[in-house]
Amino acid sequence: MLVLMFRVADDLYAIRAGRVVEVVPQVALRALPHAPEFLTGLFDYRGRVVPVIDLGLLMGRRACQPRLSTRIIVVDAALQPATERHLLGLVAEQVSDVKRFDDAQVIFPPMDLEQARYLGTIVRADEGLVQVIEVERVLTDTLRNALFGKMTEAR
């Protein structure tokens, strides 16, 4: 499993590299009134409007701090199989590197928590325990439909 490593608060997380479109510097976001707190806004990514989730707030922690190392990880959050990409931005701190983990490094299976369906396996790395975020499960069905359900792409 090839993953992109990053931190949220003091904990290590990862996203499968095949889901990552690009890692971009943090930019100013257009706020969405009445949206859930973790949905911090929208930004223009190469001509497409992309919703952005703050992973710290999503996980019930503090918002990701605006540091030089804070990034927006643009991912394809479409459910599989998908004919259309659902681009989603994930704010994370200290995006570091890409690593490969094998099955022997998986030490805890995916969690089946109603409020945190996105929490995947936990693997052991030299830096400590790393939890994989399943990006296709970050959005609830209701929020996914609100953001992508009837949207036509700007061309």
C-alpha positions, -999 to +999 in steps of 0.1 A: +000+000+000+016+033-012+004+063+010+010+100+014+019+107+051+008+138+070+000+150+105-032+163+121-024+178+155+003+155+168-009+123+152+002+106+120-022+098+092-020+087+056-040+086+024-036+060-003-014+077-030-038+065-058-064+089-044-042+120-043-045+144-072-021+171-059-008+187-028-012+225-029-003+253-004-031+265+018-051+292+001-079+316+011-112+298+010-147+310+002-168+303+033-200+283+031-227+298+054-245+272+075-222+243+064-209+219+090-179+234+108-154+210+093-164+220+058-143+251+058-150+265+024-144+263-014-115+271-036-108+273-073-086+245-083-076+246-120-110+259-130-130+236-108-147+246-075-135+222-048-150+219-013-124+217+015-126+197+047-104+206+077-093+172+090-086+185+125-123+197+128-136+165+111-119+144+137-132+165+166-099+182+173-087+217+168-086+232+133-053+226+114-030+254+123-021+279+095+017+271+093+041+271+064+038+233+063-001+233+062-013+220+029-045+212+010-044+176-002-066+175-033-081+140-035-106+120-057-133+112-032-156+095-057-172+062-046-159+032-066-164+026-094-169+061-106-170+077-140-165+112-127-140+125-102-153+141-071-125+164-061-122+172-024-096+193-005-083+180+028-065+205+051-036+188+069-005+198+088+030+188+079+024+167+047+057+148+047+064+120+022+052+090+004+058+056+020+050+020+011+035-004+038+031-041+034+004-063+049+027-073+078+027-036+090-011-035+094-017-039+131-053-029+135-083-033+111-105-005+098-128+009+125-166+007+120-176+038+138-208+056+127-193+091+132-159+082+117-165+059+088-134+073+072-110+057+097-091+029+080-064+005+091-036+014+115-001+005+104+032+005+122+059+029+108+093+039+121+077+072+132+049+055+151+014+044+145-003+057+113-040+056+106-051+055+070-080+078+060-104+063+035-112+095+015-142+080-003-159+077+032-151+112+045-184+127+033-217+114+045-242+105+018-262+137+025-232+159+022-218+141-008-252+146-026-253+183-016-218+189-029-216+166-060-251+152-066-265+176-092-233+195-100-223+199-136-186+206-141-176+240-153-157+236-185 
